[in-house]
Amino acid sequence: MKKPSLILILLFLPLFLLQAQDEDPLYTRAGFKVGLNYANITGDLDDTDARIRMHLGAVIEFPVSQRFYIQTEVLYSAQGYTIEENGIENKISLNYLALPIIAKYYFTPRFSLETGPRLATLASSSQSEGEESDEFFDTFEDFDFGWNFGAGYKSESGLFFQLHYVLGINEVINTNVIDISANTSMVQLSVGYLFKTKNNRRQQPAVQQ
């Protein structure tokens, strides 16, 4: 009983090997992205307005399967908000070094649903009205943790677009300094490019339907 099974395996094994050789493998690709932040904070401060600022940085996309990818990023992210104090508009700038880790599910060969955590550390802060001091910097938490939700489009050439909403989870303002609860709320629109290297110039296989 074992010999016929072994013979069948030996007969069909070359066919499976040839099929595997015909498929183009998936590759890791690195690149960059740049875009706009529509940033604000939510919480106890009801009279804040959003600011349009920018983000930029490097990205790496790792394939897990034909449909599932992981994209890690290192970004400079300029954020903040505007608040009116005594009839004067004060523009608060909060500049972060951010590390998003995005899971990307390609439900078509080009379009993806994306989600994942975002870790960020406060690099600098400033305000348009008033002095910039250590006390002002200490008003804000050093670490900001949030979660990305969004979608993306990636062309065959490597050009991609992303639209994300960042939901802040931990407090942005240091409650030990000011007893105010506030979280990051931000929409990001990005454009970027993933480079083809010497080892991945072949077209990636189409996503199986």
C-alpha positions, 0 to 999 in steps of 0.5 A: 500500500505504501509503494503506490503512494510513494510512486505518486508522490515522486511523479507529481513532485516535479510538477509542484517544484516547477509551479513553485519556480514559476511564481515570483516571490514577494520582497521587502521594499523600503522607501519614504513618505510625506504628507499633511497632518490635520491635528488636534486634541480632544478631551476637556478642552472644548475650544481647540481648533485643528492645525494643518502641519506635515509629516515625513520619514522612511518606511519599510514594507515586509510581506507576510503573504500575498494579501498581508503586509507589515509596514514600519515607519520612522516619521517626524510628525508635526502636530499641535492645536490652536486655542484662544486665550483671553481673546488671543489665538495661541498656536501650540506646536507639538513635534514628535518622532513617531514609530507606526507599525501598520498591518496592511490587508490587500483586499484587491491587488492595489487597495488595502485596509490598514491598522496598527499601533503608533508610538511617539516621543515628544521632541519639541514644543512651542507656542505662538503666544508666550515664552518657550520654557522648560515648564511649558515643555513639561506641560505635555507628556513625553510619550504618546501612544495611539492607534492608526485606522485607514486605507491605502493604494499602491501602484505597481511602480511603488508609488502609494497613497495612504489616508489614516486616522490616529486615535490617541489613547494615552494623555497628551497633557501631563495631568500632574502639571495641569489637571486636564484630560486630552488625547491626540486626534489626527487625520493623515494624508500621505504619499510615498514611494517604495523602491525596487532593489536589484533583487526585486525587479520582477513583478509581484504575483497577483493577489488570488481572488 
